[in-house]
Amino acid sequence: MGHWHAYTYTGVGKPPEGVARDPMSPTPPILVREWLRKPRAMMVGTFTEAGAALGWLAAELEGAPPLPTSLPVETTLGYARERLGTYPYDQVTRYWTPGGYVCRDLVWCDGTVGVCPDPR
């Protein structure tokens, strides 16, 4: 059964490409699908319903809001609502805060055994 895995990262800056490509590095990957190979501790949830995934993202954006010069939170959530509700796609949300670089990504997974880090 398809679902989304939620991944988080908060750091002082965007990791260098070589570090991000390392599957054992607790940093966001270059390619979104590579989240499934990153350390399991970076996955903070699994959602089978688009509304629950969107609720998680809204709470994360409220808890670590982007800089005022970034896209407004409502714009980001509107885009995510369309991506998660209309199509079962990934939602990549990466932005800067006063404290650093933040990633709040939702990765679509079809539940393939051996690939899925949290089968449902």
N, C-alpha and C positions, 0 to 999 in steps of 0.2 A: 504494500500500500504506500502510495506517495506521501511525502511529508517534507517539512522544512526543518533543517538544523540551524540553530542560532549560534553564532560565533561572536566573540568580543575580543577586542584588543584596545588597550589604552597605553600610549607611550609618549615619550618626550618628542619624538619625531617619527617620520616615515622611515621604516627600516631600509637599509641598502638592499638592492636587488639580490645580491648573492646570499644574504641572510634570509630574505623572504622566500627564496627558492628552496631552501633547506627544509625538508619535510619534518625534521625534528625540532626546528626552531619555533619557539612560541611567539611567532610574528605573523601578520597577515600575509597570505600568499599573493603572488603576482596574478595567477589565474584563479578565479573563484572556485572552480571545481577542486582545486588542490586543498581547500579547507578540509576535505574528507580524509586527507592524509596527515594533517597536522596533529599535534598532541591532543588527546581526548579532553584534557583539562580546559582547552580553549572553547569547547562546545558547552554552552550554558543551558540549552533546552532543545526540545524537539516538539514540533507542532503539526498536528494533522489538519487543523482548521485554519484557513487564511485569516479569519478574525482574531484568533488567538495570537498568531504570528504578528499581525499588525499591532495588537495591543502591547505585545512585548517591545516592539520597535518604538512605539509612542512613549512608553515608560522609560526606555533607554535614552531617547532624545530629551525627555524632560529632566532626567537625572544628570545628563552630561550634555547640556545644550551647545549647539555650534556657535561660532563667533557671529556677532550681529551682521557682518558682511557676507555671511554664507546664505544659501537658499533658506527661505523661511521654513520652519518646521512643518507648517501646514502644507506647503508645497511638496516637501519630501514625503510626507505621509499620504498625500493625494496620489503621488506617483506610485508609492508602494501599494496602496489600496488597489490601483489598477493592475499592477504587475501580479500581485498575489491573488486577486479575485478573478480576473479575466483569464489570465494564463498562469499555469503553474511554473513560474520562472523564479530565478534568483532575485533577491533584492540586495544590492550593494549600497551601503550607506557609510561613507568615509568622509571625515571632515576634521577641521581644526577647532580646538577649543582654546581658551586662554592658557590651559595647562599642557596642551600637546595635541597629538594626533589620535583620533578615535576611529575605530571600525566597529560597526554593528551590522553584520551581514547575515542574511537568511539564505541558505543554500538548499535548493530543491533536490530531493533524493528520491529515487524510485524504490528504494529498499533492497537493492540487489545484495544478496548474501556475499560477504567477503569484501564489499565496497562500503556498505552502509555502516557507520560507526555506532548506530543506535537503532537496530531494526525494530520495527513496530508490528 
